[in-house]
C-alpha cells in the first residue's frame, strides 16, 4: 500500500471578522483553536480549501 502524501497546515490568524463561508472552511479543515497545526492528506479538495482562506492559514514545510 502506497503512503499518501500529507500536508501540514497552521491556523494562524483569527476568523472572527471573516465571512461565514470562511469560518466553515476553517471548521472543515479540522481547526478548533488558533495556532493549531493539523496534518491532512494532500488532495485537490484540501488544497482548494486552503486556497479559499490563504489569509488565515499557512502551509508548513513537511518533514521527511
Secondary structure, DSSP 8 states (H G I E B T S, - for coil): -----EEEEEE-S--TTS-HHHHHHHHHTT--STT-EEEEE--HHHHHHHHHTTTTEEEE----
